[in-house]
């Protein structure tokens, strides 16, 4: 159940494993800690990328997971919709450095501007 709007949450496999999800009703970011949901404010995460390419997202996840970068993804289960990648502001500089030479296909980096 969402701690913000109290709607019932359906959790997909990725959200279950990562213990991170977004409420589809109120758009709150939630972390599951010890089986209870904790509301997290979006100010800790920066939207880094919007993509239509599942392959780009799979590679990016592999790169970020290999060095334990804190991130979450929305829209990954929608077959033709955009996928958004949010990275913890603490890890954003390291993520930029890791992904600087990666050539994205059907993607737009929104978090490369340091002024955001």
N, C-alpha and C positions, 0 to 999 in steps of 0.2 A: 504494500500500500504506500502511495506517495505521502511523505510527511508534510507536504505543502498543501495539496488539494484533496488528499484522501481518496484518490481514484485507485482502482485496482490495476496493478502493473503486470503486464505479460512480459516475461524475460526470455530473450532468445539465448542461444548457446554461447555466443560471444559475450553477451552481457553477464551471463551466469559465471563464466570463467574469469572475466576481468573484474567482476563485481562493481561495474560502473554502468549506469544507464541514465537515460533522459526520459522524464515523464512526457508522454505524448499529449496530455491534457493541458498542463501548465508550463511545460518546457523547462522544468527544474532539473538540475543535474544532481544525481543521487549516487552515493556510494553505499554498498551493502557491507556493513561491518558487523560481524558476529550475528548474522541473520536479521539485523534490524537496519532499516534504511536511515541514512544520514544525509541531510540536505547540504549541498556544497554550492557556494555562490560562484557564478561564472567569472568573476573578476580574477580568479586564480588561473584561468585557462584562456589562451589566445587562439582564435581561429586562424589556422595556418594555411589550410588548403581546402578547396572545393574541387571535386573530381567527378567525372562520369565514367572513369576507367577503373574497374575492379582490380585489374592486374597491377596498376600503379599502387593502389591501396594495399594490396597483399605484400608487395615489395617494401613499401614504406613501413608497414607494421613489422615486418621481419627486421628491418634495419633498426627501428626504434626499440623493439623488444630486446635485441641483442645487447644493448647498452642500458637497458632499464629506464628509458625515457618515459615519463608519466604523460599519457595522452588518452583521449577517448574519441570515438568515431560515432557519428550519427548518419542515418540513411543507408547504412551498409546492407540492410535486408530488403531495401526497395530495389526491384530489378532494373528500373530505368531512370530513377531519380538521382539527384546529386548526392554525393557523399561528402560530409564535412569532417575535417580532421582538426581537433583542438589539442593544443599542447600546453602543459603546465608552464606558467610564466617563468618558473625557476629553471626549467629545462630548455626554454625556447632557443637560446643562443647555441647550445650544443646541438640541438636538432637542426637548426639552420646550417651549421657547419657540416653535419653529416649528410644533409640532403642538397647541398649547394650545387653539386655537379650532376645530380639526378635529372634526367630529361623526362619531364612529365608529358603524357599524351592525354588530351581532353581534360586537362586540369588547369586550375588557376590558383596561384599562390596568393593568399591574402595577408599572410603574416610575415612577409619578408621586409615590410616597412618597419623600421625600428621605432617610428613615431606612433605606431598604433598601440 
